[in-house]
Amino acid sequence: MKNTCLVLGATGRFGRHCADTFESHGWRVAKFRRGIDDLHALAHEADVIVFGWNPKYPDWDRDCRTLITQAIEAARVNNAMILFPGNVYVYGTNQDQVWGASTPRSAVNALGQVRIEMEQMLRQSGVKTAIIRSGDYIDIEKSGNWFDSILVKKLHKGVLTYPGNVDARHAWAYLPDVARAVVGLAEMRHQLGQFTEVSVRGYCLTAHDLAEVISRVTGQAITVKKMSWLPIRLVSPFWKMGRCLLSMSYLWDHPHDLDDTDLRSYLPEFRETPIEMAISQAI
């Protein structure tokens, strides 16, 4: 009998890639449709549950705790494992430049604190959980992320638009790689403890590093230009999303990398897609 994966948020970036990758590995994939499906009924067959729900930033404080609670309750139906997409928000402005499972959760901004609480709820739930942490996503199609919405928006003009310190290293992850790590952990879930946390290191790049890769891929000279945050600052008193974006802008200035030691110990054969191939697919 095939293993069954239940995906919550299968139309989002993370959920979509996970659903496709589970299917390619021979899993039966059930995709929960809000307002149509009965979550607990679907959960009766689930061996693992992918948490792909991701409300818009302004709705995190209102919705995220409820969504985590629903996922935990669904997991308890069939003793399923929850696979959760961690991010770097929880670390705040931690001065260590390599972040991992032992790095203090020092976020003081509202979004980071919500993510800390979500992970604490999973840890304290008693439900088997794996957190797969990564930096900003690089997708294979336009999905409204920073990379395709801002950074490469003017690539046709030979410009990489960068929203922060062009010399600070920044963590990126190719979404198909993150999904492969998720499936790899799911397939060895019986060997994992009750709570597992790993990081997909991906690519740790400055703006100049990224421009060099894009130049190699496209064969054109790429100029790095800094994005101005002034328009967002001006409208932020009237635009909640703007205030949320500003609260997370420090991540573009604060150099950081991810420690993937734990992932390598669980999945020693795991390899990231070469950066040139990932960027080629993304642009």
N, C-alpha and C positions, 0 to 999 in steps of 0.2 A: 504493500500500500504506500502511495506517495505521501511524503510529509506535506503538511498544509501550512501556508503562510497567510495570515490575515493582514492586509495593508490598510491602515487608517490614513487617509489623505493620499490616495493613489494618483491624484491628478497634480500633486505638487512635485517639486524638483526631486526631493529625496525619495518620496514614496513611489514616484514613477520609475525611477532608476532601480530601486529595490525590487519592485514588482517584476520588471523586465528581467532582471538578473536571476531572481528566484526561478522564474519560468524557464530560463535558459539552462538552469541547473536541474531541471526535472521536477521541481516542486509544483504542487497544486497551489494556485494563488487565488485567494478570495479578496475582492476589493469592496470595502464598505462604502455604501452610498448613503450619505446623510439624507434623512427624510424619506428614504425608500426601504432600506434594509433594517432588520432587527439585529443590533450589535451582539447581543448575548446569544442569539440563535446562530450567527456565524461563528462566534467564539467557541461553540461546542466542538467544532472540528479543528480548531487552530492549535498547531504545535508551537508556533511563534507568532508574535504580533509586532508588526513594524509601525512605530509611531511616526507617521508622516504629517500629522496635523500641524499647521503653522499659521496661526492667525496673523493679521497685520500688526505691526508694532504697537499702534495705539490701543489695540484690544488685548494685548498680552495680560495685563494686570487683571482684567475682567474675566478672561476665558481660559487661560492656560491651566490653572489649578483644576478647574472642572474637567478639562480634557484629559489631564493625567489621571484623575480619579476614575473617569470612565474607562480608560485603557487598563488600569489596574483591576477594576472590577471584571472587565472582559477577560483578562488573563487568568483570573481565579476560576473561571468557569471550567477550563480544561487544563489547569496548571501549565499554561503556556508561558513562554519566555518573551519578555518585551525587549525589542531592539530599538534603542533611542539615539537620535542624532545629537551628540553633544557639540557645543561650539566653544569658542575661546572667551565668550562674554563673562564667564564666571570668574575669570582671573583678574578682572579690573586692570589696574596699572601696576600689577606685580612687577617688581624690578628684576626678577629673574628673567633672562631672555629665552630660556628653554622651559616650556611649561608641560607638566605631565600630571599623573594621578596624585602625586604627593605635593603638588604646588598649592599653596593656600588659596582658597576661594575668597578673593579680596574685593570683589566688585561692590561698589557703593551706588552705582547708577541703577535706576529702576529696572531696566531690562535685564541687566546682569543678575540682580537679586531675584527676579522671577525665575531665571534659569537655575540659579542655585537652589531655590525652593523646589522646583520641579524634580531636580535630581535627588534632593533629600527625600522627597515623597516616595520616589521609586526605591531608594535604598531602605527606607523604613517600612515599606509595604509588605515585605516578606515574599514578594513575587520575584522570580528569577529575572534578572535584568542584565543587559549588556549595553553600556554606553560607548558609542563609536564617535570619538571626537575628531574634529577637523577644523581647518581654517575656512576662509571664504571659498565658495564653490566656483569651479570652472565647469560649465555645462556644455553639452554637445549641440544645443540649440538655444535660441534666445528665450530666457525664462525670467527676465526682470531682475537679475542679480547685478551686483556692482560691476562685474567684469563686462557684461554685454551692454548694460545700461549707461555706464559712465566711461570706463577705461578705454574701450575700443570703439566707442561711438563715432569718433572722428578718425578712425584708422584709414579711411579712404583718402584722407588728407595727409597721411603720414604722421599723425599725432596720437600719442598715448596720453590720455587725460588722467592725471593722478590726484587723488583727494587728500594727500598728506605728505609727510616727509619722504622725499624721493630717495633718501639714503637709508631709510629704516627697513629692515627685513620684515616681510609680511608673509603669513602662512596662507597657502592656497591648496586646494584639494580638487582633483579631477573627479567629478561625481561618479562615473563608472567604476573608478577605483574604490571609492567609499562603499559603493553597493557591493562590490566583490568582497570587501572585508566583512561587511554585514553578513553576507551569505556564508562566508567561511566560518565565522563564529557560530552562526545558527547550526551549521552542519556538525559542529563539535560541541554543541550545547551541553550534552550529558557529561562532558569532561570539565566543564566550567563550574566555578563556584556560584554562590547565590547572587553575587554582585560583581560584575566584571567591568573594568573601564580600560579602554585602549584608545590610542590616538593614531590616526592616519597622518603621517607627517606631510605627505604631499610634496610641495615645492616651497622652499623658503627663499623669497626673492625680494630684492629692492626694485624700485621702479625702473632703474637702469638695467638690471638683470632681465626683467620682463621685456623691456624694449629690445634688448639684444636678441632674445629668443624670437620675438615676433619678426624682427628684421631678418633673421635667418630663415624663418618659415615663409615669409612673403617676398623676400628678395628686395625689399624697399627700405630706405633709410627711415628710421622712426625717431621722432623728437618727443621728449617728455615735457609736458606742460602741466603745471599744477592747477587743479580745480579751485575755483574761488568758492568759499563757503558763505560769502557775504549775502547772496540772494536768499539762501536758506535762513540765515540769521535774521534777515529783515522780516521775513514772513512767519518765522517760528512763533511769535506771540499769538498768531491767529491760526496756526497749522500744527496740530499735534504731531503729525508724522515728522515734520521738520524738527520739532524739539527732540523727538526720539533719535533721529539721525545725528543731530548735534551731540547728543549724550554719548553716542558710540564712536564719535569721530576720532577719539584718542587712539583707537586701534590702528589708524593709518599713520600715526606718528610714533607709536611705542613699538620698538623692535621686538619681535617675538618669533619663536620657533616651537615646534612640538616634539616631545620625546616619544618615539614610537617603539621603545624597548619592549613593552608588554605585548604589543601587536606582533612583533617579530617572534616573541617566545611562543605565542599561540599558533601563528601562521608563518613558520619560517620560510616557506616558499613564496610568500606574498611579495610582489614587486609592483611599484607604481609604473604606470604608463610613462614612457619617455616624454619629457616635457615638450619637445617639439611636436610629437604626435598629438598630445593633448591640446596644445594651443592651435594646431592646424585644424583639429575637429571643432574647436570652439569658435574660430573666426571664419 
